[in-house]
Every structure is written in C-alpha cells, then in structure tokens.
C-alpha cells in the first residue's frame, strides 16, 4: 500500500500487487521527488518519476503513486476519479475470473472439468473465466512425463520454456476441451498460456482450439516477468489463427506497447494499471489500441481491493474496445473487514456497478486496519 498525505490532511491510496512485498524501498525512493508538488497536477508529478520505472515489477511503485494521486485529485474536486479521466461511458463494469479458485484434486482433464464447474457456480456470476494452462501452469505441465524437450527450471516466475512433446501438447489440449465442455456457450473461456511457447507450438495449439471459440490466448511467447514484448513473434502467431492473441501484463508505459499495436501483433492488450504506469497511462494505451482495432482486457489478479476500486473507476471510462478486467480478490480474507466503500455484494451477475463517491471512493477503516500492520509500519495511518 502507498499512502500520500497532503498538507491539507487529505490521504490518497494506491496499491501494488500483493505478491510484491519487496517494493517498499522503491516506493520510498520516489518520496523526495514528489514532496512539495501539487498532488492534483498529476501529470507534472508523474513527469518527475515515470522515467525511473521499468518493466514488471519495477513500474509498480510508480503506478501505485499515480493511482494515489488520482485518489487525492478526486477528493479535492469532490468527484469520482472517472470524472477526471473523461467521464464514464458505462454504468457497470464487467470483470472476468482469474483469481476465484478452488483446490485442485489432480491434473487430469476430468480434474479441470470438475474445478471449472465450481467456478461456473461461484456467487460472482462470472461471464468469462481465465484458466492457466501450458507453461503458465507448472503443475499441469509437470504432471505429464517429458511434456517438453527440457528439464523443469527453478527461480523467478515462469522459467520453463521450449518445444512441447506430442504427449505434453495433447495433455494441455485435452484439459482445455474438458473445461470448455463444462462451460458450453454460456460462459467464455480465456487461457493464460505462458510465456515459454515456441511459435510453431503456439500456432498448432491455437488452431487445434479454434472450434472451441476460446476468448483469447494470453502470453504465449513472452509475458509475465519478461522484460520485452517481442512483437514480431506474436504477429506470426496472430496471423496464423482466428483465436484472439493477448499479452501485456508485464509491460511498463505506452512506448512499450507501440510495436505490438502498430504492427497488429496481437488482438488484445492486457496491461495492469498497477504495473503499466497508472490509470491515465492505461487510458491512453486503450485509446491507441482502439484506433488500431485492438481490444483491451486489463490484468489485475493480485491488485487488491484498492486496486479493485481503481479498476472500476478506469473501466467506466475505457472505450468500446473494452472486454473486462481481471477481478482481484482480498487476500487474506480480512481485507474485506478493513476497507470501507465497496458495494455488498461487490459483483452481481459478472458486473460491478460504478459508484460515485469522490476519489477512488474506497478507503480504510483505520481502527480495523491498524491491528494488521507490521511493527515497522505501525505509524502508517498517523
């Protein structure tokens, strides 16, 4: 969490992915750059720090600060953040399921079918579900002997890549077919696939799935924690299949989407507002993608409840190339007890109604939150 406090006593909040607790020194690095600035001049502040970020995870601190500034600006103006981003074009925002999960009992196609049935019945009523497969799902890949022509790797997230064996590729396809059979045409299925696929395997996989009308194939070539987009290879895959090809969660700033968009290398961009540079940066990318006939489905699985509020405010303003954002869940569960302002229930039939409170419209119940602070952060709300 990032808290920015003005000399008028207004607090703005931004959030980085919950999986990045190591960002605290990076957040504090920017402190001297922004102290003394007018927080409602969001772009002026961002010009001082934006160039000091990088691809995921190092753009996260910049992004969280930008979101906190919009929260302050909205409170000062007495309007929701969506008003400051151009106004809303929709009163409810669709979110897809990437994080509401149930324990897996195994790695067979039948196991994935059973798990998908539980997601289909979840109380949120999702109209679109994303499931990790291939190299983005190490358990799936390692359940088959010799699924690809290399040994499993350890280290940073998603280290495995290579040419799949016939058995490995067949297993992934069978699991997808089993999941889609459960969902039918009632609920869309998107697949988070990599990074790590070869171009030829990606094309073979996509063509095999074309009869299933998959919503998109994500991060096949490069992706999560890959510090470059590799537009030319994505373009080869995109031109070879009718299934939409998606990437972008790790990418920082509009400049790094330029080749993907202008070369028509993908069909769907998926930046995360907590990695790409913030809300205004993502709005610009969405508009530029729309000019080129490219859709947007923002990433957000670990963005937390303040991040959820940011997604709703931004999603209300995005152009009509918008599909849905990835629904963040409170982890651990007590997060729902320490924030005020979220609707109850948050989601109805796969959509979230856009609220009109100033700023992000969600803040902390400080008394409840204080009991969960680490000792080193006990003065966070002071």
N, C-alpha and C positions, 0 to 999 in steps of 0.2 A: 504494500500500500504506500502511496505517496500522498502526503497532506501538505498543501500550500496555504499559508495563512497570510492575509493582507493586513496592512496597518489599520484597517477599519474593523478587524476581527472577523472577517469572512473566511471560512475554510472551504477549499476546493479539494476534491479527492479524485485520484486516478489510481489505476491498478495495473500491475503487470501479471503475467501468467503465474498461477500459484506454484508451478513447478520450478520457479526461478528464485529461490531464496537468496542466492548469491549476488543479487543485483544491488543490495543496499549501498555498498561503496560507490557504485556507478551513479546511483541517484544523487548521493551527496556530492559527487564530483561537480554536478551542474549547479549546485546551490549558489556559489559566488557569481555565476554568470547571470542569474535571474534576480537576485536580491536588488531592490531599488527600482525595478521596472514596473510599469503599469500592467497588472496581470490581464486587464481587459484588451490590451493591444497584443492579442495572442500571436499574431504573425511576427511582430517585432521581437518578441521574446524568443520565438522559435528560430528566427534567423541567427541568434547567438549560439544556439546549441544543436541545431539539426545536423550540421556538418560533422559533429563529433560522435555520431552514432554509426551503426553498421548493421549488416545482416543479423538475423536472429542468432543469438539472444541479445546483441548489444544495441539494438534500437529500442529495446523495451523500456528503458528508463526515460528516454526522450519521449516516447509515446505516452507513457503514464503521466508525465509532466504536462504534455499538451492537453490531455483529457481533463486534468485537474484545472487547467487554466480556463477551459470552456465552462466547467462547472462554476467557477468564480464569475466569469463574464455573464452567465445566465442569471445567477443570483443578483448581481449588481443591476442588471437590466430588468429584473423581475419577470423573465420569460424562460421557457424551457429551451434547452440547447438547440433543439431542432429549429427554432425560430431564427437563431443566429447562423445556421447553416443553409438558409434559403427557404425555410418553411417546409412543412410536411406535405407529401403528395398521397400519403396513405394513413388511415386512422388505426390500422393494426398491422403488425409486422410478423411475417412468417419466420419461424425458426425450425431448423432441422435437428434431428437427434444424432449427436456424435458422442455424447457423454452419459446418457442414462443407460446403464448397463446392469446386467445380471450375471451371476457367476456361471462360467462355462464348466461343463462336466467332462468335456473331451474335445477333440479336434476333428471329428468326423463330419461329413455333410449333415448327418442327422442331428448332431450336436448343434450345429449352426442353425439348422431349421428350428429346433426347439427354442433356442435362445432368441431368434428373431420373432417367434410367436409371442414371447413375453414382451418384447419391445413394442410389438404391434398393439398390445393391450394396455400399454402404460398409460397412466392417467393424463399425461400431457396431450394425448391425441395427435401425435406427430403425423404429418402428411408426407414426410420424407425422412429416411433413416440412412445414415452413413455407417458402413462397417469396414474395419481394417482387414485387408487381405494381402497376400503376397509378402513382399519384404517389409511392409509396414506392420505385419503381424508375425513376429518371430515364432510364436507358439504354433501357428498354422504351418509355417514353412519347416520347422524342425520336427514336426510330427511325422513327416514322411522321410524315410531314409534316402539320402542323396537327392534332395529336392532340387539342388543346383550344383553346378560344377565348381565348388569351392567349399572351404570349411567355414562353419559359423564363426563370426568375429565378435569380439567384445570391445567395449569402450564407449564413445559418445553414441547418442541415439541413432538407431537405424544404420549400423555399419555394414550390413550384408548387401552384396550385390553380385550379379553375374548371370551367366546363361543358365536357364532352368532346364532340368531334365524333362523328359516326356511325362514321367510319373509326378514330378513336382507341379508342373503346369496343369496336368489333368486333375490333381487334387484341388488346386485353387478353383478351377472352373467348376468342379462338382460341388464345392461348398457354395459358390455363388448361385448356381442353379437351384440348390436346395433352399437357400434363403429367399430367392425371388419367387419360388413356388408358393411359399407361405404368404408373402405379401400380395401376390397377384397384381392386378392393376389398380388396387385401392390405395396403396402406399408406394411411393417411389423409393428406389434403392440406389444409393451412390456408393462408390468404393474408394477407400483410401488405400492406395496400392504400394507406395514406395517411400522414398526413392530406391533405385537399385536395379531396375529392369533394363535389359538391352532393348534397343529399338525394335529388333525383329520379334522378340518375345512379346513386347508390348503390342505390336500390331497383330500378332497371332491371337493373343488374349482378347483384344478388343473385338476382332472380327468374330471370334467364337461366341462372344456375348451379345452381338448385335440383335439377335431375335428377342432378347430379354428386355430391351428398351431401358438399359441402365441410365440413370440420371447423369452421371459423369464418372470418369476415371481420374483419380487425383494423384499427382506427384509421381507418375510412373518413372520418369527419367531422373530428375532432380527434385528436391523438395525439402522436407523438414530438416533444418540444420545444415542444408547445403548452401554455401555462400556464393552461389551464382545460379542463374536461371537456365542457361543452355537452350536458347530459343530455337536454334536450327534443328536440334534433335527432336524437340517437341513438335515442331512443324511437320517433320516427316511422319510422326505418328498421327497427328491430327488430320493430315491429308489422306490417310490410309483407312479411316474408319468413319462410320456415321455416329458413333458414340461420342458425346462431348468430352473433351480433354481439359483438365483443370489443374492449375498449380498456383502457388503464390504465397503460402502462409509464412514462409521464412523471409520474404523479400522486404527490404527496407527502402522506402522512398519511391516516388513516381519514376525517377530516372531509370530505375532497375526493372520497371515494367515496360519500358519503351519498346525494346526489341520484341518482347512477347506479343505486345498489342499490334505494333506496326507491321510485323511480319506475319500476322494472323497465325501465330504459332500455337495458340490454344483457343478454346471456345469459351472458357470460364476462368476468370481471375478469382483468386481466393485470398486476398490479403487479410491480415489480422490487425484490427485497429491498435492493439497493444504491442505490435511489432513494426508496423509499416511507417510509423511516424505520427500517428494520431488520427483524429476524426476528419479534419479538413484535408489532410493528405489523402485519406482513403476516398473522400468525396470526389476529389479531383481525378483520381485513378478510375473511379466508377464512371464518371462523365466521359473521360477519354476513351475508356473501353467501349462505352455505348456508341460513340461516334464511329467505331470500327466494327460494330455488330457483335461485340463480345459481351457475355453475361458476367454477373458477379454473384458469388456465394461466399460471403466472408467466413473466415476461420474464427473459432472462439472457444474451443472446448474447455480450456483452463482459465478463462478470462474472469471468473469470479462474479460476484453479484454487483459490484460497482461496474465491472466490465459489462455485465448484462444490461445495466441501465444505459451505458454508453452505446451499446449495440442498438437498443430500441430507439434512442434519440437519433442516431445516424441512419438506421434503416428506414425511418419515417421519411427521410429526405432524399434517398437514393433514387436515381432514375428508373425507368421501367425495364431496364435490363437486370434488375434485382430478382434473385430467386428466393434466398432465405439465408439467415445467418446460423452458425453453429451454436446451439443452446448451451451456455455454461451452467453448471450446477454448483451449489455451495458445497465445498469440501474443506473441512469436515461439515457435518450436518448442522452444528451450532452456528454456522454463519447466518442461517436464516433467523436466528434469535438476536443478532447484534446489529442488523440494519433495519432502518425504517423507510417506508415509502414504496416498497414493492407491492403489486396487487396480490390478492389472495383469492383464488389461485393465480399464480403468475401466468400460466398458459391455459388457453381454452381452445380445444379443437385444433391445436397446432399453431395458434396465433397468440400474440401478446398485444393487448390494447395499449396505444400510446398515451402516456399521461402528460399532464400539462403543468406540473409544478416547476418552479424556477430551477435553473441549472440542470443537473442530471436528474434531480427530483428524488434521489435516494441518498440517505446519509446514515451516520452511525447512531445507534443507541449507545452513547458513550459509557454509561454505567455498566451495561451488559458487556460491552466490548473490552473494557479495562481488565476484566477478570481473565481474559485470554491473552493479554500481552506478555511477551517475554520480559524478563527482568531488564534487559538492556534497552527495551522500548517502553518502559513503564511511563515515561513522560510524553508519549506520542500525542495525547489529547490536551496537554497542558498549554 
